Amino acid sequence: MSQENLTSGERPPIVAIVGHIDHGKSTLLDYIRKTNITEKEAGGITQHLSAYEAQHTNATGTHHITFLDTPGHEAFRAMRLRGLEVADVAVLVVSAEDGAKPQTLEAVKLIEETKIPYIVAITKIDKPGADVEKAKMSLLENGIYLEGLGGEIPFTAISSKSGEGIPELLDLILLAGELEGLSADPDKAGEGLVIEAHLDPKRGNAATLIVQDGSVESGEFIISGESMAPVRIMENYVGKAIKVAGPGSPILIVGFSSLPQIGAKWRCVETKKEAEQEVSEAKRNPAQKPSSPQRGEFSAKNSPTSGAVAPAYISDELVSASTATESAEPAEVMNLPIVIKTDFAGTGDAVVHEIEKLPKHARLNVHVVGRGTGPISKSDVELVGSGAVPGIILGFNVKADRDAVQLAERLGVSASTFSIIYELTKWLGEEIEKRRPRAQMEEKTGSAKLLKVFSTVKNKVVVGGRVDEGEIVEGADIKIIRRDVEVGRGTISSLQSQKSAAKKVEKGNEFGAMLKIDFEPAAGDTLEVFAVVTK
């Protein structure tokens, strides 16, 4: 899309579309862009941060708007934050059928963190179950105060099927952008943020950039941290080759020396020599990079580039077992390495998020040893297959090389690919559960106080007592505890309750029992019943 009619100082607003999963974010953009992206999305959910341009004509003329479509699934929080960090205005999409939902509220918190204005779009008003007033009340109940309901947040009700309300929404976006006082100088060197990066199998390292100020022209060079690229292959949001990109434009640049970090700043320089000097300086002085994000800048932590090994320990500290008592021998901890390969660098954040949600096990240390973009390769398999325990490779929207598949089979490495995030989570949870080491543990099932010792014949002792906790069972293993110290072990050979044979005696009841034990207990000792279980 050409932006030649923009006057100096103007900049199109950059708008992040956020909201709960399946509340109509992508469908809204489909209508605005007259495309049909949602039908192509795996599982019907957005799983990438995508940027698009649109035009809106109203009484004041034709205006440009840049849209960022963010995933609604809770695993993609980092992507939503990255979209909001680069945006000038947010549109909070809320279904007229459902009202405020968990990711609606999370999106509002992220908007408030980034301190940008937002507009509420109540979607799906054409659906049979739509209730706009009920949706507005649900927002009010959650502290989202709309105009006319005690607040100042503008809103409009829309249908992405008929287009009702969408012109009004676009007018509100332009008004919000105007109130923000957006400006840019198209004559200066381009600069902005990296919003996504991936490895194109045929063309090499590529990144999606937002031009926040200035312009990008063919023949220049882009630098971002330790990465650089000549502006030779530059495409707009529909994949069309362009020579110039002005303020507000989303662009794809192909040919980076390495994948730039998502969320990092970038800028244009005129010559290759200047670009190489700055990249070299960045490599020599990594400590000079900003340690925390400012407004308009997203932290690139846990977003390594393709091929980089970036440990991200999921369980740095062992979690002790709750009520069970493990044997006195020190437990051996098994390390389970994981490699994550995704189509886009930002998707790796969502996969790490899902790993962190999984239950922790005391004797299993799950840790990510590498993250990157592109297909699963032989080197990925070697990375997780060279240790004592074969690891796991998670692929998301990528394929596996034939050599990698064969090597994984030989080394016992589990490698699997997915296109839907919650399917990945389910499979990984099951795989970890299968692999975690089992331990023999003693679990107390009951205890009793010994009231009297009647007779002792060789290794058989007859005692009387009262059950204080749980139950005691014929044939069970026992410990004898005296003043909090274990003094011996044995088994219950036979059991009586109220002078009749019994298989078990429960809490509060007295009993007589014959114990098979190699020492004589005393009145006042505690008899503790335990079972050996595998956990």
C-alpha positions as CSV (number, residue, x, y, z in Angstrom):
1,M,0.0,0.0,0.0
2,S,1.4,3.3,-1.0
3,Q,1.7,6.0,1.7
4,E,2.9,8.7,-0.7
5,N,-0.1,10.9,0.1
6,L,0.9,11.2,3.8
7,T,2.1,14.7,4.6
8,S,5.3,15.3,6.6
9,G,4.6,14.9,10.3
10,E,1.7,12.5,9.9
11,R,1.9,8.8,11.0
12,P,-0.8,6.2,10.7
13,P,-1.9,4.8,14.0
14,I,-0.6,1.4,14.9
15,V,-3.4,-0.6,16.5
16,A,-3.2,-3.9,18.5
17,I,-6.3,-6.1,18.4
18,V,-6.5,-8.0,21.7
19,G,-9.1,-10.1,23.5
20,H,-10.2,-13.6,24.6
21,I,-9.8,-16.5,22.3
22,D,-12.6,-16.9,19.7
23,H,-14.1,-13.5,20.4
24,G,-13.7,-12.4,16.8
25,K,-10.3,-10.6,16.5
26,S,-9.2,-12.2,13.3
27,T,-12.7,-12.1,11.8
28,L,-12.8,-8.4,12.4
29,L,-9.6,-7.9,10.5
30,D,-10.9,-10.2,7.7
31,Y,-13.7,-7.8,7.1
32,I,-11.5,-4.7,7.2
33,R,-9.0,-6.3,4.9
34,K,-11.6,-8.2,2.8
35,T,-9.6,-11.5,3.3
36,N,-10.4,-14.8,4.8
37,I,-7.4,-15.6,7.1
38,T,-9.4,-17.3,9.9
39,E,-10.4,-20.3,7.9
40,K,-6.7,-21.0,7.3
41,E,-5.7,-20.9,10.9
42,A,-5.0,-24.2,12.6
43,G,-7.7,-24.9,15.2
44,G,-9.4,-21.6,14.4
45,I,-7.1,-19.6,16.6
46,T,-4.5,-17.0,15.8
47,Q,-1.0,-18.4,16.8
48,H,1.2,-15.6,15.4
49,L,1.6,-11.9,15.8
50,S,0.6,-10.6,12.3
51,A,0.7,-7.0,11.0
52,Y,-1.7,-5.6,8.3
53,E,-2.4,-2.2,6.7
54,A,-5.9,-0.9,5.9
55,Q,-7.5,2.3,4.4
56,H,-10.5,4.0,5.8
57,T,-12.3,6.8,4.0
58,N,-14.5,9.2,6.0
59,A,-15.7,12.8,5.7
60,T,-12.1,14.1,6.3
61,G,-10.5,11.9,3.6
62,T,-8.7,8.6,3.2
63,H,-6.6,7.4,6.1
64,H,-4.1,4.6,6.7
65,I,-4.2,2.3,9.8
66,T,-1.8,-0.4,10.7
67,F,-3.3,-3.4,12.6
68,L,-1.5,-6.0,14.7
69,D,-3.5,-9.2,15.2
70,T,-2.5,-11.0,18.5
71,P,-3.3,-14.5,19.6
72,G,-6.1,-14.9,22.2
73,H,-4.9,-18.2,23.7
74,E,-3.4,-17.7,27.2
75,A,-0.1,-19.3,26.2
76,F,0.6,-16.3,23.9
77,R,0.8,-13.7,26.6
78,A,4.3,-12.5,25.4
79,M,3.0,-12.0,21.9
80,R,0.1,-9.9,23.2
81,L,2.5,-7.8,25.2
82,R,4.8,-7.3,22.3
83,G,1.9,-6.2,20.1
84,L,0.8,-3.7,22.7
85,E,4.3,-2.3,23.3
86,V,4.6,-1.3,19.7
87,A,1.0,0.0,19.3
88,D,-0.4,3.5,19.7
89,V,-4.0,2.3,20.3
90,A,-5.6,-1.0,21.4
91,V,-8.9,-2.5,20.4
92,L,-10.3,-4.8,23.1
93,V,-12.6,-7.3,21.4
94,V,-15.4,-8.7,23.5
95,S,-18.0,-11.1,22.3
96,A,-21.7,-10.0,22.7
97,E,-22.4,-13.7,23.5
98,D,-19.8,-14.2,26.3
99,G,-18.9,-10.8,27.7
100,A,-15.7,-10.5,29.7
101,K,-13.6,-13.7,29.9
102,P,-10.2,-14.5,31.5
103,Q,-8.1,-13.4,28.5
104,T,-10.3,-10.2,28.3
105,L,-9.2,-9.2,31.7
106,E,-5.6,-10.2,31.1
107,A,-5.6,-8.1,28.0
108,V,-6.8,-5.1,30.0
109,K,-4.0,-5.5,32.5
110,L,-1.5,-5.6,29.7
111,I,-3.0,-2.5,28.1
112,E,-2.8,-0.7,31.4
113,E,0.9,-1.7,31.8
114,T,1.7,-0.2,28.4
115,K,-0.3,2.9,29.2
116,I,-2.0,3.3,25.8
117,P,-5.6,4.3,25.1
118,Y,-8.1,1.6,24.1
119,I,-11.5,1.1,22.5
120,V,-13.9,-1.7,23.2
121,A,-15.4,-3.5,20.2
122,I,-18.4,-5.6,21.2
123,T,-18.4,-8.3,18.4
124,K,-20.8,-10.9,17.1
125,I,-23.9,-8.8,17.5
126,D,-25.4,-10.8,14.6
127,K,-25.3,-14.0,16.5
128,P,-28.6,-15.5,18.0
129,G,-27.2,-15.5,21.5
130,A,-25.8,-11.9,21.4
131,D,-26.8,-9.6,24.2
132,V,-24.9,-6.3,24.0
133,E,-26.3,-4.9,27.2
134,K,-25.3,-8.0,29.2
135,A,-21.8,-7.8,27.7
136,K,-21.5,-4.2,28.8
137,M,-22.6,-5.1,32.3
138,S,-20.0,-7.9,32.5
139,L,-17.3,-5.4,31.6
140,L,-18.6,-2.9,34.2
141,E,-18.6,-5.7,36.8
142,N,-14.9,-6.2,36.1
143,G,-13.9,-2.6,36.4
144,I,-14.0,-1.7,32.7
145,Y,-16.0,1.5,32.7
146,L,-17.4,2.4,29.3
147,E,-18.7,5.8,28.1
148,G,-22.2,6.4,29.4
149,L,-21.7,3.8,32.2
150,G,-19.6,5.9,34.5
151,G,-16.4,5.8,32.5
152,E,-14.5,7.3,29.6
153,I,-13.6,4.2,27.5
154,P,-15.2,4.5,24.0
155,F,-17.0,1.5,22.6
156,T,-19.0,0.4,19.6
157,A,-21.0,-2.8,18.8
158,I,-20.0,-4.4,15.5
159,S,-20.7,-7.3,13.2
160,S,-17.8,-8.7,11.2
161,K,-20.3,-10.4,9.0
162,S,-22.4,-7.5,7.9
163,G,-19.9,-4.7,8.7
164,E,-22.3,-2.9,11.0
165,G,-20.4,-0.6,13.4
166,I,-17.0,-1.1,11.8
167,P,-16.8,2.4,10.1
168,E,-17.6,3.9,13.6
169,L,-14.8,1.7,15.1
170,L,-12.3,3.0,12.5
171,D,-13.3,6.6,13.2
172,L,-12.8,6.0,16.9
173,I,-9.3,4.6,16.2
174,L,-8.4,7.6,14.1
175,L,-9.7,9.9,16.8
176,A,-7.6,8.1,19.5
177,G,-4.5,8.3,17.3
178,E,-5.1,12.0,16.7
179,L,-5.5,12.7,20.4
180,E,-2.1,10.9,20.9
181,G,-0.5,13.4,18.7
182,L,1.2,10.9,16.5
183,S,3.9,12.3,14.3
184,A,6.8,11.0,12.1
185,D,9.4,12.4,9.7
186,P,9.4,10.3,6.5
187,D,12.6,12.0,5.4
188,K,14.8,10.6,8.2
189,A,16.3,7.1,8.4
190,G,13.8,4.4,9.3
191,E,13.6,3.0,12.8
192,G,11.2,0.8,14.8
193,L,10.8,-2.5,16.4
194,V,11.2,-6.2,15.4
195,I,7.8,-7.9,16.0
196,E,8.6,-11.4,14.6
197,A,11.4,-13.4,13.1
198,H,11.7,-16.7,11.4
199,L,14.0,-18.8,9.1
200,D,12.6,-19.0,5.6
201,P,13.8,-22.4,4.2
202,K,14.4,-21.0,0.8
203,R,15.4,-17.4,1.4
204,G,17.1,-17.4,4.8
205,N,16.7,-15.3,8.0
206,A,13.7,-13.0,7.8
207,A,12.0,-10.6,10.2
208,T,8.8,-8.6,10.4
209,L,9.4,-5.0,11.3
210,I,7.2,-2.0,12.2
211,V,8.5,1.3,10.9
212,Q,7.7,3.7,13.8
213,D,9.5,6.7,12.3
214,G,11.4,7.6,9.1
215,S,11.4,5.6,5.9
216,V,13.2,2.5,4.7
217,E,14.6,2.4,1.1
218,S,16.2,-0.2,-1.1
219,G,20.0,-0.1,-1.0
220,E,20.1,0.8,2.7
221,F,21.1,-1.5,5.6
222,I,19.1,-2.4,8.7
223,I,20.9,-3.1,12.0
224,S,19.4,-4.6,15.1
225,G,21.7,-5.6,17.9
226,E,24.1,-8.2,16.5
227,S,22.1,-8.7,13.3
228,M,22.1,-6.8,10.0
229,A,20.5,-7.1,6.6
230,P,20.7,-5.3,3.3
231,V,17.4,-3.8,2.1
232,R,17.2,-5.9,-1.1
233,I,14.2,-8.1,-0.4
234,M,11.5,-5.9,1.2
235,E,7.9,-6.9,1.1
236,N,4.7,-5.3,2.4
237,Y,2.0,-7.0,4.4
238,V,0.6,-8.9,1.4
239,G,4.0,-10.1,0.3
240,K,4.4,-7.6,-2.5
241,A,8.0,-6.4,-3.2
242,I,8.4,-2.7,-2.4
243,K,11.2,-0.2,-2.7
244,V,10.1,2.3,0.0
245,A,8.3,1.9,3.3
246,G,7.1,4.9,5.3
247,P,6.1,5.5,8.9
248,G,3.6,3.1,10.3
249,S,4.3,0.4,7.7
250,P,4.7,-3.3,8.6
251,I,7.5,-4.8,6.4
252,L,9.2,-8.1,5.9
253,I,13.0,-7.9,5.4
254,V,14.8,-11.0,4.1
255,G,18.6,-11.6,4.4
256,F,19.6,-11.0,8.0
257,S,23.0,-12.2,9.0
258,S,21.3,-13.9,12.0
259,L,17.8,-13.7,13.4
260,P,17.3,-10.4,15.2
261,Q,15.7,-10.6,18.7
262,I,12.0,-10.1,18.7
263,G,11.1,-6.9,20.5
264,A,14.4,-5.4,19.8
265,K,14.9,-1.9,18.2
266,W,16.2,-1.6,14.6
267,R,17.3,1.3,12.5
268,C,18.6,2.0,9.0
269,V,22.1,3.1,8.0
270,E,23.3,4.1,4.5
271,T,26.3,1.8,4.0
272,K,27.4,-1.8,4.5
273,K,30.6,-0.6,6.2
274,E,28.6,1.4,8.8
275,A,26.3,-1.5,9.4
276,E,29.2,-4.0,9.9
277,Q,31.0,-1.6,12.3
278,E,27.9,-1.2,14.5
279,V,27.2,-5.0,14.5
280,S,30.8,-5.6,15.4
281,E,30.6,-3.1,18.3
282,A,27.4,-4.8,19.6
283,K,29.1,-8.2,19.6
284,R,32.1,-6.8,21.5
285,N,29.9,-4.9,24.1
286,P,26.8,-7.1,24.8
287,A,26.6,-5.6,28.3
288,Q,25.7,-2.2,26.9
289,K,22.3,-3.5,25.7
290,P,19.3,-2.2,27.7
291,S,18.5,-4.5,30.5
292,S,14.8,-3.7,30.8
293,P,12.2,-2.5,28.3
294,Q,10.9,1.0,28.1
295,R,7.7,2.2,26.5
296,G,7.7,1.0,22.9
297,E,10.4,-1.6,23.6
298,F,9.8,-5.3,24.4
299,S,12.1,-7.4,26.5
300,A,13.8,-10.0,24.3
301,K,14.6,-12.3,27.2
302,N,14.0,-16.0,26.4
303,S,13.9,-15.2,22.7
304,P,17.1,-16.7,21.4
305,T,17.9,-16.7,17.7
306,S,17.8,-19.7,15.4
307,G,20.4,-22.2,16.2
308,A,21.4,-20.6,19.5
309,V,21.5,-22.8,22.7
310,A,19.7,-20.8,25.4
311,P,19.1,-22.8,28.6
312,A,15.8,-21.8,30.2
313,Y,15.6,-23.9,33.3
314,I,12.1,-24.9,34.1
315,S,12.7,-26.5,37.5
316,D,15.8,-25.0,39.1
317,E,14.8,-26.2,42.5
318,L,13.6,-29.6,43.4
319,V,10.1,-29.9,44.9
320,S,9.9,-32.1,48.0
321,A,7.3,-34.7,48.3
322,S,4.2,-33.7,50.2
323,T,3.3,-36.2,53.0
324,A,5.2,-39.3,51.8
325,T,8.6,-40.1,53.3
326,E,11.3,-41.2,50.9
327,S,14.1,-43.7,51.8
328,A,17.1,-42.3,53.5
329,E,19.3,-42.9,50.4
330,P,19.8,-39.7,48.4
331,A,17.4,-39.6,45.4
332,E,18.9,-39.5,42.0
333,V,17.5,-36.7,39.9
334,M,17.0,-37.3,36.2
335,N,17.6,-34.5,33.7
336,L,15.2,-34.4,30.8
337,P,16.5,-32.0,28.0
338,I,14.0,-30.4,25.6
339,V,14.7,-28.6,22.3
340,I,12.0,-26.3,20.9
341,K,11.7,-25.6,17.2
342,T,9.1,-23.2,15.9
343,D,8.2,-21.4,12.7
344,F,8.5,-18.0,14.2
345,A,10.8,-17.0,17.1
346,G,7.9,-15.5,19.1
347,T,6.0,-18.8,19.2
348,G,8.8,-20.3,21.3
349,D,7.7,-18.0,24.2
350,A,4.3,-19.7,24.1
351,V,5.8,-23.2,24.1
352,V,8.0,-22.3,27.1
353,H,4.9,-20.9,28.8
354,E,3.2,-24.3,28.3
355,I,6.1,-26.2,29.7
356,E,6.2,-24.0,32.8
357,K,2.5,-24.9,33.5
358,L,3.2,-28.6,33.7
359,P,3.4,-30.3,37.2
360,K,6.9,-30.4,38.7
361,H,8.4,-33.7,39.9
362,A,10.9,-34.1,42.7
363,R,13.2,-36.4,40.8
364,L,12.8,-35.0,37.3
365,N,14.6,-31.8,36.2
366,V,13.0,-30.7,32.9
367,H,15.0,-28.0,31.1
368,V,15.1,-26.3,27.7
369,V,18.6,-26.7,26.3
370,G,17.9,-25.1,22.9
371,R,15.4,-23.0,21.0
372,G,15.3,-22.0,17.4
373,T,13.3,-21.6,14.2
374,G,13.1,-23.8,11.2
375,P,12.7,-27.6,10.7
376,I,13.9,-30.2,13.3
377,S,17.4,-31.1,12.3
378,K,19.9,-33.8,13.0
379,S,21.9,-31.5,15.2
380,D,18.7,-30.9,17.4
381,V,18.5,-34.7,17.9
382,E,22.1,-34.9,18.8
383,L,21.7,-32.1,21.3
384,V,19.1,-34.0,23.4
385,G,20.2,-37.5,22.5
386,S,23.8,-37.4,23.7
387,G,23.1,-37.6,27.4
388,A,22.3,-40.4,29.8
389,V,18.5,-39.9,29.2
390,P,17.2,-39.3,25.7
391,G,15.3,-36.0,25.5
392,I,12.3,-34.5,23.7
393,I,12.1,-32.2,20.7
394,L,8.9,-30.1,20.3
395,G,8.1,-28.8,16.9
396,F,5.5,-26.2,16.3
397,N,4.4,-25.5,12.7
398,V,7.6,-27.0,11.4
399,K,8.6,-30.3,9.8
400,A,11.4,-32.7,10.7
401,D,14.3,-33.6,8.3
402,R,14.4,-37.2,7.3
403,D,17.8,-37.7,8.8
404,A,16.6,-36.2,12.0
405,V,13.7,-38.7,12.2
406,Q,15.9,-41.7,11.6
407,L,18.5,-40.6,14.2
408,A,15.7,-39.9,16.8
409,E,14.5,-43.4,16.4
410,R,18.0,-44.8,16.9
411,L,18.7,-42.7,20.0
412,G,15.3,-43.0,21.6
413,V,14.6,-39.3,21.3
414,S,10.9,-38.3,21.2
415,A,10.3,-35.8,18.5
416,S,6.8,-34.6,17.6
417,T,5.4,-31.7,15.7
418,F,2.1,-29.8,16.3
419,S,0.0,-27.0,14.8
420,I,-2.2,-26.3,17.8
421,I,-0.7,-25.2,21.1
422,Y,-3.1,-27.1,23.5
423,E,-2.4,-30.4,21.6
424,L,1.3,-29.8,22.2
425,T,0.7,-29.3,25.9
426,K,-1.4,-32.4,26.3
427,W,1.2,-34.6,24.5
428,L,4.2,-33.2,26.4
429,G,2.4,-33.7,29.8
430,E,1.8,-37.3,28.9
431,E,5.4,-37.8,27.7
432,I,6.9,-36.4,30.8
433,E,4.6,-38.5,33.0
434,K,5.8,-41.6,31.2
435,R,9.4,-40.7,31.5
436,R,9.7,-39.4,35.1
437,P,11.5,-41.8,37.4
438,R,9.5,-43.8,39.9
439,A,10.6,-44.0,43.6
440,Q,9.8,-46.6,46.2
441,M,8.3,-44.6,49.1
442,E,6.9,-45.5,52.5
443,E,3.5,-44.0,53.2
444,K,1.9,-44.1,56.7
445,T,-1.6,-45.6,56.7
446,G,-2.3,-45.8,60.4
447,S,-0.9,-45.7,63.9
448,A,-1.8,-47.0,67.3
449,K,-0.7,-46.7,70.9
450,L,0.4,-50.0,72.6
451,L,-1.4,-50.3,76.0
452,K,0.0,-53.7,77.1
453,V,2.4,-56.4,76.1
454,F,1.0,-59.9,77.0
455,S,3.5,-62.5,76.0
456,T,6.7,-63.0,74.0
457,V,7.5,-66.4,72.3
458,K,10.6,-66.3,70.1
459,N,9.9,-63.8,67.4
460,K,6.2,-63.5,68.2
461,V,4.8,-60.9,70.6
462,V,1.1,-60.5,71.6
463,V,0.1,-56.9,72.3
464,G,-3.0,-54.9,73.0
465,G,-3.6,-51.3,71.9
466,R,-5.9,-48.5,70.6
467,V,-5.9,-47.1,67.0
468,D,-5.2,-43.4,67.0
469,E,-5.0,-42.6,63.3
470,G,-6.1,-44.3,60.1
471,E,-6.4,-48.1,60.4
472,I,-4.3,-51.1,61.1
473,V,-4.5,-54.1,58.9
474,E,-3.6,-57.8,59.2
475,G,-0.4,-58.6,57.3
476,A,0.7,-55.0,57.2
477,D,4.3,-53.9,57.7
478,I,4.9,-51.9,60.9
479,K,7.4,-49.7,62.7
480,I,7.7,-49.4,66.5
481,I,8.3,-45.8,67.6
482,R,9.6,-45.0,71.1
483,R,10.0,-41.3,72.0
484,D,10.0,-40.3,68.3
485,V,12.7,-42.8,67.5
486,E,12.2,-46.0,65.4
487,V,13.3,-49.0,67.5
488,G,12.3,-51.9,65.3
489,R,10.2,-53.2,62.4
490,G,8.0,-56.2,61.8
491,T,4.5,-57.3,60.5
492,I,1.1,-57.9,62.0
493,S,0.6,-61.7,61.9
494,S,-3.0,-61.8,63.2
495,L,-5.5,-59.3,64.5
496,Q,-8.5,-59.3,66.9
497,S,-11.2,-56.8,67.8
498,Q,-13.7,-57.4,70.6
499,K,-12.3,-60.9,71.0
500,S,-13.1,-61.9,67.4
501,A,-10.7,-62.3,64.4
502,A,-10.5,-59.2,62.3
503,K,-8.9,-58.1,59.0
504,K,-8.6,-54.5,60.1
505,V,-9.3,-52.2,63.0
506,E,-10.2,-48.5,62.5
507,K,-9.5,-45.3,64.4
508,G,-10.9,-45.2,68.0
509,N,-11.1,-49.0,68.5
510,E,-9.0,-51.2,70.7
511,F,-7.5,-54.4,69.4
512,G,-5.3,-57.4,70.2
513,A,-2.5,-58.4,67.8
514,M,0.3,-60.9,67.3
515,L,3.4,-59.2,65.9
516,K,6.2,-60.9,64.1
517,I,9.1,-58.9,65.4
518,D,12.7,-59.6,66.7
519,F,12.5,-57.5,69.9
520,E,10.0,-56.8,72.7
521,P,8.0,-53.6,72.5
522,A,6.8,-51.8,75.6
523,A,3.5,-50.3,76.7
524,G,3.4,-46.7,75.6
525,D,5.2,-47.4,72.3
526,T,3.6,-46.2,69.0
527,L,2.9,-48.9,66.4
528,E,2.9,-47.3,62.9
529,V,1.5,-49.1,59.9
530,F,3.0,-48.2,56.5
531,A,2.8,-49.3,52.9
532,V,5.6,-49.2,50.3
533,V,4.2,-47.3,47.2
534,T,5.7,-46.3,43.9
535,K,5.5,-42.7,43.0
